[in-house]
Amino acid sequence: MPPHDVIATPESTDVHALPTDRPALAPAEPSSKARYRGLIWLVSAAFFMQALDSTIVNTAVPAIAGALAVTPLSMRTALTSYVLTLAIFIPMSPWLCDRFGTRRVFGGAILVFALGSLLCGVAQSLPQLVASRIIQGLGGAALMPVGRYVLVRSIDRREFVSSMTTVATFGLLGSVFGPLLGGALVEFTNWRLIFLINVPVGIVGLVLNRREMPDYRLDRAHRFDTAGFLLFAGASALCLMAAETLGSEGGGHGAAVAGYALGGVALASLYVRHSRRTEFPVSDLSLLKVRSVWVSLAGNLFTRLGVSGMYLLLVLFLQIGCGWSPLAAGLMMVPQAIGSISVKPFIDRLLTYFGYRRLLLGNTIAVSIVLCSFALLTPQSPPWVIVAFVYVYGAVMSLQYTSMNTLAYVDLDVKYASMASSMASTAQYLSMSFGIALASLLMGGFLASHNAQGYVWAFRWSVIVLGLITLAASWIFGQLRDTRSAKAAETAS
């Protein structure tokens, strides 16, 4: 997942302030950051491993598809199953920590993630790979939320921002090295090493977890919302199955698609009713009454529907349509990361001057235009032109992610920050799974033939449709009130 997607709000932070606020300069004595240096490294390694695994597979999709004797677009199930598992099981993380303690939960997450990686590395068919990716997702669902929660509990608020910057940097490195490493391993060794490299990393993580991870837990945890969890998980899985079946090859799937879709809607409706009658629902839908919360979640949904499958489409375009090597295609992640980094110093000032409404409204339109502009690329396009497109895409998406992910907290009381973080993370991964499925569905629908020209043609029309879907999010962000600070408003006038 990309690191600018990470949401971290310490409980003692003033959530009504814009993210331009800075903590006090004087560090606490003794320095909590120095005292928990090993913990910061452990959480950073977990973020790196998950970010690496979220991106490393994309570059290898054509190679893995060839080895497993399936079409490249059929590999979408291996991508969506992992992300959907993250979305479903992330809400369990807070309760697991309260019940079993952070050390056990984090160590168990590392162990399950490493086991899933091992099974992915020895998979002999696509169904086996999908099942192994689900196991990976079970472990990965607890890595980021638990790591973020422990840092909030352990690090003094005056040093929290710098600590999370360290962690986010490692996450960014993982997202950069993932496609590069995936392309290099596929080109020079074997695609199975993409997953097997997580095993030794997991062993080191288990050792560090036992030594560095604090053990936070409650003496008496509240009862877990099992019924709500099953309803939410069932609704999410059925809706994704409907999208997967709609995009599968062959005909005669109309009845199955309709059945899955209706089942998903029915379970979702039951969950809405259930959450209103439960004291501790797995996701508290009453928070959606806050304008900034529902706008953040809905805007995230439509934005990620349009952009989540973009890198997969770009890899197929470059490797199959343009004949690039896996390593060369993986290198395209570098300008995206550079574009993302280059705008980060300006995001605070832009939010202060324009406010969330104006900035997200204008930037969402910019994202839509950039997506549609990818249709101008051809196999004859010079590499530097493609680099420029990807750089601009990384820049506008960095601004979009940071703004969307902080918006959920600006009008919330601090006691709801933990639930809002869980809901935002769940919505993020859920929309990513549907975004990948949608991009694959569009690519398959526009794909007239499986030759290079067919993939180029399908890529062009797919990115245009995705750009128009993303444009719908601009209307959602337009529902916000003007949140510019008084000082910025006076400057503007």
N, C-alpha and C positions, 0 to 999 in steps of 0.2 A: 504494500500500500504505500502510497507516497507519504513521507514524513510531515508534509505540511497539512496532512489530513488529521494528525494527532491532536486530540482535544484534551487539554489539561487545565483544570481550574482548581487551585487550592481552596480548601474550604474557608480559609480566612481572608480570601481576596474579595474586594468589593466588586461584585458582579455587575453593579450598575455603571461602572466606569468603562470608558473605551479602552481598548488594548494599548493605548498610548501611555497609560499610567506606568510609572516606574517604581520599583520597590526602593526602600531606603538604601542609601549607599553603604552605610556602615554595617558590616556583616555581624551576625550574632557571635558571641564569644561563649564557649568555644565554637568554632566554625562547624556547623552541621554538615556542610559540604565536604570538609576534610574528614570528618568522622565517618561519613558514609560513602567514602570514595569507592570502596569495593562494591557497594550496592549500586552506585551509579554505573559502574562498568558492567555489572551483571545485567541491569535493565537495558543498558545500551546494546549489549550483545544480543539480548532477546529481540529488541526492536530491529537490529541489523538482520538477524536470522529470518524474522518474519517478512521484512521488506524485501530481502533477497529472494525468498521463496515465492513471494507474490508476483515478482516480475521475471524471475529466471526462466519460468516455463514458457512465457510468450514467445521468446526467440526460438525456442526448440520445437514449437508446435508442428511445423512441416516435417522435421526429422522424426519426431515421436510418432506422428501419424503414419509415416512410411514404414517404420519399424513394426507398428501394431496392425498394419494393413487396413487402415481406415482413411477417410478423406480428412484433410486439414480442418474443415469446418465441424466435423464430428467431434473434434477435440474440445469443443466449447464446454461439453459436459464435465471434463476434467478441470476446467477453470471455474465454472459456475458452482460446482459442488463444493469446492473448497471455500469460496467466498460466502455461499449461502450458509454453510455450517458455522462460519464465524458469526454471521448475523443472528442465527438462531440461538447460539449458546453463550454469546457475550452477556445477555441479561442474567445468566446464572452466576457470573463471577463474583458480584458483591456478596450474595448469599453464601457461596462456597467459602469465601474468605472469613465471613462472620462465623460460620459453622466449624470449619476445619483449620483455619489459620492460614496466613499468607505463605508461610514457608512450605507447608505441605501442598497447597494448591499450585504454587508457582513451580515447585519441583515436579509435581505430577504432570503439569502442562508441558514442561520440557521433555519429560520421559515419553509422554504420548506423542508429542510432535516428532521426536526422534524415531519412535517406532513406526509412525505413519510414513516418515521419509524413507526408512529402510524398506517397508513394504512397497512404496512407489518405485524404488530402485530395482526391485526384483519382479515387478508386475509383468505378466506375459500377454495381457489383453486389455482392451479399453475398460471393460467392466471392473477388472481387478484394479486398474489404475484409479478409477473413480472412487471405488470403495476405500482405497488407501488414502486418497486425497481427503475424504471425509474424516478419516482418523486423524490426519494431519490437522484439519480444521478444528477438531475437538480440542487438541492441545493448543493450537494457535489462538483460540477464542479467549483463553485466560492470560496469555502472555502480556499483551499490551494493557488491558484494563487493570490487572493486578499490579504490574510494574508501575503504572501511573499512580495507582492508589497508594502504594507503599511509599513512593517519593513524596506524595502530598502529606502523608503522615510523618515522614522522617525528616524532611528538609525544611529548614526555617524559611518562612515566606520571603525574606529578604534575599535568599540565595536560590529560591525555587526556579526563577526564570532562567538563570545561568545554568542550573542543573538540567532543566528540560531542554535547553538549547544544545547541551552536550548530547543528550539522548536523541534528540531530533536530528542532529547532524549524522549520527551513526545510522539512523533510519534512512536518511537521504543517501548516504553512501551505499546502503544496501540496495536501494532502488536504482542507483546508477550502475553498480557492479553486477546486479542481477542479469540484465540483458547481455552485458559484455561477457560475463562468465558463462552464461548459458550458450551464447554463440560460440565462444572459444571451445567449450567442452564438446559441443556437438560437432564442430568442424575438425577438431584435432584428436578427440578421444571417443567417448561414448555418452549418449544422452542419459544413461542411468546414473552417471556420476553427479548429475544435476541434483538428484535427491540424496545420494549416498553421502555427500559432503556434510550434510546436516548431522550425521550420526556422531562423528568425533566432536563437533561443536556442542552437541547436546550433552555428551559425557563431561566436557569441561564445565558446561553450565550447571550440571547437577552438583559438581564439586563446589563451585562458587556459591550456589544456592544454599548449601548446607552451612557454609562458613559466613556468608555475608547477608543473607536475607533475614530481616527481623520477622518475628512471628506475631502478627496482630490478629486478634480474634475477639469475639464477644463471648462473655460468659453464658449468655443465653440468646441465641439467634431467633429471630421471628420465623414463623412457619413459611416454608417456600410455597409459592403459588404454582403448584404442580398443574392444576387444571388449566390455568391461564397459559402456562408455558406450552402445554400440549396443543392447545387451541392455536396459539400463535405459530408454533412450529409447523403444525399441519397446514394452516392457511398459507404460509410462506412456501412450503414444499409443493403443495398442489398448484399454486400459481406458477411456480417455476416449471413444474412438469408440463403445464399447459403450454408454456412458451417453448419448451424443448420439443414437445410432440408436434407443435405447429411447424417448427423448423426442421423436423426430421425428413429424410428422403422417402419418397413414395407417397401415394395418395391414400384416401380412406381413413384419415385421422380426425375428421370433423367431429364425430361423436365423442371420441376420447378427449379432444381439446375442450369441447363444451362441458363434459363431465368434470374434468379437472378444474376448469375455471369456476363453474358453479359451486363445486365443493369448496374451493378456496374462499370464495365470497361468503359462503354460508358459515364457515368456521371463523372467518374474520368478523362477521356480524355477531356471532356468539361471543367472541372475545370482547368486543366492545361492550356488550351487555354484562359480561362477567366482570370486567374491570371496574365497572361502576358500583359493584356490590362487594368488592374485595378490599380489605383494609390495606394489604401490601401487594398490589398487583405487580406482575413482572415488568410491565410498562404502564406508567400512570398517564392515561390519556387525558386526564383533567388538565395537564400542563399545556395541552393544545389550545386552551382558552386564552393563553397569553399570545398576543399577536406575533411577537418576535420569534417565539418557539415554533408555532405552526408554519410561519413563513420560512424559517430556517430549514425545517424538515421537508416541507413541500418543495422548496427551491432546490434543496440538495437532491431530492428524488429526480426531478426533471432534468437538472443539470447533469447528474451522473448517468441517467438513461442515455443521454447524448454522448457523453465523453468516455464512459468506462470501457467500452470495447474498442476505442480508437487505436490503442497501441497494437492490439491483435490484428486489426484491419491493416495497419501500416506495415506490420511484419509480413503479412500475406502479400501485400502489394509489392514490397521491396524484394522479397525472396522469390515469389512465384511470378509476379507480374514483370519485375525488372531484372530478375536473375541475380540478385545480390547474394553473397554468402551469408551464413548465419552470423558470423562475427561482424561483418560490415553492417548488417541490419541492427545488431545489438549496439553498435556505436552511435546509432541515432538517438539513444537515450541520453547521451552526454550533453548535446546542446539543449535538450529539454531541461535537464537538471541545472545547467548553467543559466538558462532563462529564468528558472524558478528562483535560484539564489540571487540573481541580479536585481530582482524587484523587491525582495524582502525588506531591505533597509527603508523603503519608501512607503510600505503598506500602512504603518502607523500614521504617518503624516497625511496620507491620502484619506484614510478613514476619518481623521480629525477634521479635515477641510471639507470633504464632500458629504460625510455621513454614510451610514449603511445603505440607505435607500438609493441615493444618487449613484454611489459607487457600484453597488451590485446591479442596478438597473443598466448602467452604461457598460459595465464590464461583461455582463451576460450577453448583451448584444454583440460585443467584440468577440467573445468566445464563439458565438454562432457564426459570425462572419469568417473567423479563422478556420473553423471546421469546414465550412462550405468551400473555402479557398483551396483546400487540399485537393479538390476535384480538378484543379488546373494542372496538377502534376502528371507527367507522362514518363514512360521508360527512358525517354531521351533527356529528361530534365537533368541539368548538371547537379552533382552532389551538393555543391554549396547552396543551391537554391532550396533543396530539400532540408538542408541544415538550417537555413534561415526560417523556413516554415515551422520546423520543429522547435526552434528557439523561441519564436514569438508565441507558439502554442504553450510552451512551458511557462512563459512569463505571465500570460493572461490567466492560466489555470492556477498558478501559485496565488495570485491576487484573489481569484474566485474562492479557492479552498479556504484560505485564511479568513476571509471575510465571512463566508457562510458558517464556518465552524465556531467562530466567536459570537456570532449573532444570537445563538440560542441562549446565551447567558445574560444579555444586557438588561433584561427586564425581570429577571427571576430573583426571588429571595435565595440567599445562599444555602438554605437548608434543602433546596430542591436541586442543587447543582449536581449531586451524584446521580440522581435519577435522570436528569437532563443529559448528562454525559453518556449514560448507558443507552438512552433512547437515540441520541445522535449517532453513536457508534453503530447501533443496530440498523438504523435507517441507512447509514452510509454503506455498510456492507450489503444490505438487502438490495439497495438500488444498484450497487455495483454488479451483483449477480444478474439482475434483470437487464442491466445495460450491456453486459457481455452477451447475454442470450439474444437481446434485440439486435445488436450489431451483427452477430452471426446469422440471425434470421434474415436480415436485410441483404447481407452478402450472398447468402444462399438463394434468395429470391431473385436477385439481379444477375446471378451467375448463369449465363447461357451455355458456357462450355468450360471445361476444366483446364484450358490452355492459358498461356500467359495473357493474351488479349482479353480473355473472358474475365480474369481476375482484375485487370486494370479497369475494365468497364464497370464491373460490379463495385469496385472500390469507389469510383467517382460518384455513382448515384447513392451509395450507402452513406457517404460522408455528407452529402447534401441533405438527405432526409434526417440524419442525426443532428445536423446544424439547425434545422427547422424545429426539431423537438426541443433542443436546448433553448431556442428562442422563446418557447412557451414559459420558461422559468423567469424571463424578464417581466412578464405580467405579474407573476407571483411576488417578486421583489418590489414591484411597484405599489403593492399594498402596504408597505411599511410607511411609518411616519418619518419625517425628516429628522435625523438624529445627529445633525451637525452640532458640535459644541458651540457655546455662545461666543467664544473667542473667535472660532473659525467663521461664524456667521457675521460677526462684526468686521472681520478682515475682508470677507467677500463683498460686503456692502460698501 
